[in-house]
Amino acid sequence: MKLTISRESLLTPLQSIAGVVEKKQTMPVLSNVLLVAEENTLVLTGTNMEVELVGRVTPVHIDQPGRITVPARKLSDICRALGDEAPIDLVLEGDRLHLSSGASHFTLSTLPAEHFPNVEDEAESFRLELPQKELRRMFDATAFAMAQQDVRYYLNGLLLEVDKGHIRTIATDGHRLAMAHVELDTGCDEVRQVIVPRKGVLELSRLLDDVETPVTLVIGDNHLRATVGSYTFTSKLIEGKFPDYNRVIPRGGDKVVLADRATLKNTLQRAGILSHENIRGVRLNLATNELQVFANNPDQEQAEDAVSVDYQGEALQIGFNVGYLVDVMNALDDDQVKITLSNPNSSALIESQTDDRCLYVVMPMRL
């Protein structure tokens, strides 16, 4: 293998692929990136067996085609440290890859391309397109509510649901739920649900830009494949039955609070400083046009704050994990937030006042 490529053309896909490659691997080849040079294209592939990212660079001046794997992070770090001016020459000699740029020369160890695992191809069962900005918006609005290392493995991911007129993303860790949707004529006659693992959601999010350019999603029985520009991203799916999210969404709450989102967020953050380190509990006292926030901790420290709200109704006292509430305030992008409550033992329904594309449910806690 022998080729010449500009630093920027090589560094851009390398940085994306390095995020997929895990630092510590049981198989050494999984720490490597697969380089395949053929015709006038260089194809780079990284995987951790759960997700795979393929980036294509073209045109590339290729003197001799070939394929090899090299340490992903070392190659990425070298490219990042090089200057912009000189092009990069890559030459494979035996089991060593020589990288030259200007006066700089590096020799990298390699492993045979045959050792590199490929995500198996499977028959696609459904395909759809939507603007990158919409998928990114839904991921940003919901991914934070995914569980981390929960024994209920199906919660350690994000539910992607498609029906005839909508695409939805739903995430829950058992204590809170986030849901977002976009209206789209999908051509899907029946409801389809797949669970994308946490790593897959986070890595795919990094590829998406706030643009109208479409992303193509191909849903199979065991994999989700996304094509974004010159990248092809593949993620295994989590097997399992996601909870019925409709049963979790509270209905019929009679206490509706309207508040300035930024002001409420700041008030919650201030009080949360003195909440219990582990349970992060705060008590909310709701009265006419005022919401008081109280927190304390085992060191007998206390915080008390208040924010003006638009509320006419009975007084209510209820406890929440302050971190969950702040996460929702960060996810919403409207100036006004609407919180619907019913009693101290019922979950809160939190929405934007003007945008119905997202909703959030936070369970109360006893304090």
For each residue, the residues with C-beta under 8 A, 3 or more apart:
1: 35 37 64 65 66 67 68 90 91 92 97
2: 62 63 64 66 89 90 91 92
3: 37 42 60 61 62 63 64 89 90
4: 60 61 63 87 88 89 90
5: 9 10 42 57 60 61 87 88 90
6: 9 10 87 88
7: 10 11 79 82 83 84 86 87 88 101
8: 11 12 84
9: 5 6 12 57 60
10: 5 6 7 13 14 42 57 79 88
11: 7 8 14 15 76 79 80
12: 8 9 15 16 55
13: 10 16 17 44 55 56 57 230 231
14: 10 11 17 18 33 44 72 75 76 79
15: 11 12 18 19 76 80
16: 12 13 19 20 53 55 206 207 231
17: 13 14 20 21 33 44 45 46 53 55 72 76
18: 14 15 21 33 46 72 73 76
19: 15 16 203 206
20: 16 17 46 47 48 51 52 53 203
21: 17 18 30 31 32 33 46 47 48 72 73
22: 25 30 31 48
23: 31 73
24:
25: 22 28 29 30 31 48
26: 30
27: 30 117
28: 25 31 32 111
29: 25 32 69 111 115 116 117
30: 21 22 25 26 27 47 48 49 117
31: 21 22 23 25 28 71 72 73
32: 21 28 29 69 70 71 72 110 111 116
33: 14 17 18 21 44 45 46 69 70 71 72 75
34: 43 44 45 46 67 68 69 113 116
35: 1 42 43 44 67 68 69 70 90
36: 42 43 44 45 66 67 113
37: 1 3 41 42 43 60 62 64 65 66 67
38: 41 43 62 65
39: 62 65
40: 58 59 60 61 62
41: 37 38 56 57 58 59 60 62
42: 3 5 10 35 36 37 56 57 58 60 62
43: 34 35 36 37 38 54 55 56 57
44: 13 14 17 33 34 35 36 54 55 56 57
45: 17 33 34 36 52 53 54 55 116
46: 17 18 20 21 33 34 52 53 72
47: 20 21 30 51 52 53 116 117 119
48: 20 21 22 25 30 51 199
49: 30 117
50: 197 199 200 235 236
51: 20 47 48 197 199 200 203 233 234 235 236
52: 20 45 46 47 118 119 233 234 235
53: 16 17 20 45 46 47 203 207 231 232 233 234
54: 43 44 45 231 232 233 234
55: 12 13 16 17 43 44 45 230 231
56: 13 41 42 43 44 230 231
57: 5 9 10 13 41 42 43 44 60 230
58: 40 41 42 230
59: 40 41
60: 3 4 5 9 37 40 41 42 57
61: 3 4 5 40
62: 2 3 37 38 39 40 41 42 65
63: 2 3 4
64: 1 2 3 37
65: 1 37 38 39 62
66: 1 2 36 37 92
67: 1 34 35 36 37 113
68: 1 34 35 92 97 110 111 112 113
69: 29 32 33 34 35 110 111 112 113 115 116
70: 32 33 35 74 75 97 108 109 110
71: 31 32 33 74 75 108 109
72: 14 17 18 21 31 32 33 46 75 76
73: 18 21 23 31 76 77
74: 70 71 77 78 108
75: 14 33 70 71 72 78 79 99 108
76: 11 14 15 17 18 72 73 79 80
77: 73 74 80 81
78: 74 75 81 82 99 106
79: 7 10 11 14 75 76 82 88
80: 11 15 76 77
81: 77 78
82: 7 78 79 86 88 101 102 104
83: 7 86 101 102
84: 7 8
85: 102
86: 7 82 83 101 102
87: 4 5 6 7 101
88: 4 5 6 7 10 79 82 99 100 101
89: 2 3 4 98 99 100 101
90: 1 2 3 4 5 35 97 98 99
91: 1 2 97 98 100
92: 1 2 66 68 96 97 98 110
93: 96 98
94:
95: 109 110
96: 92 93 107 108 109 110
97: 1 68 70 90 91 92 107 108 109 110
98: 89 90 91 92 93 105 106 107 108
99: 75 78 88 89 90 105 106 107 108
100: 88 89 91 104 105 106
101: 7 82 83 86 87 88 89 104
102: 82 83 85 86
103:
104: 82 100 101
105: 98 99 100
106: 78 98 99 100
107: 96 97 98 99
108: 70 71 74 75 96 97 98 99
109: 70 71 95 96 97
110: 32 68 69 70 92 95 96 97
111: 28 29 32 68 69 115 116
112: 68 69 115
113: 34 36 67 68 69 116
114:
115: 29 69 111 112
116: 29 32 34 45 47 69 111 113
117: 27 29 30 47 49
118: 52
119: 47 52 223 234 236
120:
121:
122: 220 221 222 223
123: 220 221
124: 127 218 219 220 225
125: 219 220 221
126: 162 188 192 218 219
127: 124 216 217 218 219
128: 162 167 184 186 187 188 216 217 219
129: 214 215 216 217
130: 134 135 167 182 184 214 215 217
131: 134 135 211 212 213 214 215
132: 135 136 208 209 210 211 212 213 214 215 228
133: 136 137 208 209 210 211 212
134: 130 131 137 138 167 182 184
135: 130 131 132 138 139 167 208 215 217
136: 132 133 139 140 205 208 209 210
137: 133 134 140 141 180 182 357
138: 134 135 141 142 167 168 169 180 181 182
139: 135 136 142 143 158 169 201 204 205 208
140: 136 137 143 205 331
141: 137 138 169 178 180 331 357 358
142: 138 139 145 146 158 169 170 171 178 179 180 331 358
143: 139 140 146 158 169 171 201 202 205
144: 171 178 327 330 331
145: 142 171 172 173 176 177 178 327 360
146: 142 143 155 156 157 158 171 172 173 198 201
147: 150 152 155 156 172 173 174
148: 156 173 198
149: 156
150: 147 153 155 156 173 174
151:
152: 147 155 156 174
153: 150 156 238 240
154: 157 195 238 239 240 241 242
155: 146 147 150 152 172 173 174 243
156: 146 147 148 149 150 152 153 197 198 238
157: 146 154 171 195 196 197 198 200 201 238
158: 139 142 143 146 169 170 171 195 196 198 201
159: 168 169 170 171 193 194 195 242 245
160: 167 168 169 193 194 195 196 219 224
161: 166 167 168 169 170 191 192 193
162: 126 128 166 167 168 186 188 191 192 193 219
163: 166 186 188 190 191 192
164: 185 186 187 188 189
165: 183 184 185 186
166: 161 162 163 181 182 183 184 186
167: 128 130 134 135 138 160 161 162 181 182 184 186
168: 138 159 160 161 162 179 180 181
169: 138 139 141 142 143 158 159 160 161 179 180 181
170: 142 158 159 161 177 178 179 242 245
171: 142 143 144 145 146 157 158 159 177 178
172: 145 146 147 155 176 177 178 243 245 248
173: 145 146 147 148 150 155 176
174: 147 150 152 155
175: 321 324 362 363
176: 145 172 173 324 327 328 360 361 362 363
177: 145 170 171 172 245 248 249 360 361
178: 141 142 144 145 170 171 172 328 331 358 359 360
179: 142 168 169 170 245 249 358 359 360
180: 137 138 141 142 168 169 357 358
181: 138 166 167 168 169 357 358
182: 130 134 137 138 166 167 357
183: 165 166
184: 128 130 134 165 166 167
185: 164 165
186: 128 162 163 164 165 166 167
187: 128 164
188: 126 128 162 163 164 191 192
189: 164
190: 163
191: 161 162 163 188
192: 126 161 162 163 188 219
193: 159 160 161 162 242
194: 159 160 219 224 237
195: 154 157 158 159 160 237 238 239 240 242
196: 157 158 160 200 201 204 224 235 237 238
197: 50 51 156 157 200 201 235 236 237 238
198: 146 148 156 157 158 201 202
199: 48 50 51 202 203 235
200: 50 51 157 196 197 203 204 224 233 235 236
201: 139 143 146 157 158 196 197 198 204 205
202: 143 198 199 205 206
203: 19 20 51 53 199 200 206 207 233 235
204: 139 196 200 201 207 208 226 228 233 235
205: 136 139 140 143 201 202 208
206: 16 19 202 203
207: 16 53 203 204 226 228 231 233
208: 132 133 135 136 139 204 205 215 228
209: 132 133 136 213
210: 132 133 136
211: 131 132 133
212: 131 132 133
213: 131 132 209 229
214: 129 130 131 132
215: 129 130 131 132 135 208 226 227 228
216: 127 128 129 226 227
217: 127 128 129 130 135 224 225 226
218: 124 126 127 224 225 226 227
219: 124 125 126 127 128 160 162 192 194 224
220: 122 123 124 125 223 224 225
221: 122 123 125 237
222: 122 236 237
223: 119 122 220 234 235 236 237
224: 160 194 196 200 217 218 219 220 234 235 237
225: 124 217 218 220 232 233 234 235
226: 204 207 215 216 217 218 232 233 234
227: 215 216 218 231 232 233
228: 132 204 207 208 215 231 233
229: 213
230: 13 55 56 57 58
231: 13 16 53 54 55 56 207 227 228
232: 53 54 225 226 227
233: 51 52 53 54 200 203 204 207 225 226 227 228
234: 51 52 53 54 119 223 224 225 226
235: 50 51 52 196 197 199 200 203 204 223 224 225
236: 50 51 119 197 200 222 223
237: 194 195 196 197 221 222 223 224
238: 153 154 156 157 195 196 197
239: 154 195
240: 153 154 195
241: 154
242: 154 159 170 193 195 245
243: 155 172 247 248
244: 247 248
245: 159 170 172 177 179 242 248 249
246: 249
247: 243 244
248: 172 177 243 244 245 347 361
249: 177 179 245 246 349 359 361
250: 253 340 342 346 347 348 349 361
251:
252: 342
253: 250 256 340 341 342 346 349
254: 313 342
255: 286 311 313 314 316 340 341 342
256: 253 311 313 338 339 340
257: 286 291 309 310 311 338 339 340 341
258: 309 310 311 336 337 338 353
259: 263 264 291 307 309 310 336 337 339
260: 263 264 307 335 336 337
261: 264 265 329 332 334 335 336 337
262: 265 266 329 335
263: 259 260 266 267 307 308
264: 259 260 261 267 268 291 307 309 329 337
265: 261 262 268 269 326 329 330
266: 262 263 269 270
267: 263 264 270 271 291 293 305 306 307
268: 264 265 271 272 282 293 322 325 326 329
269: 265 266 272 273 322 326
270: 266 267 273 303 305
271: 267 268 274 275 282 293 294 295 303 304 305 322
272: 268 269 275 280 282 295 303 322 323 326
273: 269 270 295 303
274: 271 295 296 297 301 302 303
275: 271 272 279 280 281 282 295 296 297 303 322
276: 279 280 281 296 297 298
277: 280 297
278:
279: 275 276 321 365
280: 272 275 276 277 321 322 323
281: 275 276 295 319 320 321 322 365 367
282: 268 271 272 275 293 294 295 319 320 321 322 325 367
283: 293 294 295 317 318 319 367
284: 291 292 293 294 316 317 318 319 320
285: 291 292 293 294 315 316 317
286: 255 257 290 291 292 309 311 313 315 316 317 318 341
287: 290 291 292 311 315
288: 311 312 313
289: 308 309 310 311 312
290: 286 287 306 307 308 309 311
291: 257 259 264 267 284 285 286 287 306 307 309 311
292: 284 285 286 287 304 305 306
293: 267 268 271 282 283 284 285 303 304 305 306 307
294: 271 282 283 284 285 302 303 304
295: 271 272 273 274 275 281 282 283 302 303 322
296: 274 275 276 300 301 302 303
297: 274 275 276 277 300 301
298: 276
299:
300: 296 297
301: 274 296 297
302: 274 294 295 296
303: 270 271 272 273 274 275 293 294 295 296
304: 271 292 293 294
305: 267 270 271 292 293
306: 267 290 291 292 293
307: 259 260 263 264 267 290 291 293
308: 263 289 290
309: 257 258 259 264 286 289 290 291
310: 257 258 259 289
311: 255 256 257 258 286 287 288 289 290 291
312: 288 289
313: 254 255 256 286 288 316
314: 255
315: 285 286 287
316: 255 284 285 286 313 341 343 344
317: 283 284 285 286 344
318: 283 284 286 341 344 348 364
319: 281 282 283 284 344 364 365 366 367
320: 281 282 284 324 325 348 362 364 365
321: 175 279 280 281 282 324 325 362 365
322: 268 269 271 272 275 280 281 282 295 325 326
323: 272 280 326 327
324: 175 176 320 321 327 328 362
325: 268 282 320 321 322 328 329 350 362
326: 265 268 269 272 322 323 329 330
327: 144 145 176 323 324 330 331
328: 176 178 324 325 331 332 350 360 362
329: 261 262 264 265 268 325 326 332 337
330: 144 265 326 327
331: 140 141 142 144 178 327 328 358 360
332: 261 328 329 337 350 352 358 360
333: 352 355
334: 261 337 352 353 354 355
335: 260 261 262
336: 258 259 260 261 352 353 354
337: 258 259 260 261 264 329 332 334 350 351 352 353
338: 256 257 258 350 351 352 353
339: 256 257 259 348 349 350
340: 250 253 255 256 257 348 349 350 351
341: 253 255 257 286 316 318 346 348 349
342: 250 252 253 254 255 346
343: 316 346
344: 316 317 318 319 364
345: 364
346: 250 253 341 342 343 364
347: 248 250 361 362 363 364
348: 250 318 320 339 340 341 361 362 364
349: 249 250 253 339 340 341 359 360 361
350: 325 328 332 337 338 339 340 359 360 361 362
351: 337 338 340 356 358 359 360
352: 332 333 334 336 337 338 355 356 357 358
353: 258 334 336 337 338
354: 334 336
355: 333 334 352 358
356: 351 352 359
357: 137 141 180 181 182 352
358: 141 142 178 179 180 181 331 332 351 352 355
359: 178 179 249 349 350 351 356
360: 145 176 177 178 179 328 331 332 349 350 351
361: 176 177 248 249 250 347 348 349 350
362: 175 176 320 321 324 325 328 347 348 350
363: 175 176 347
364: 318 319 320 344 345 346 347 348
365: 279 281 319 320 321
366: 319
367: 281 282 283 319
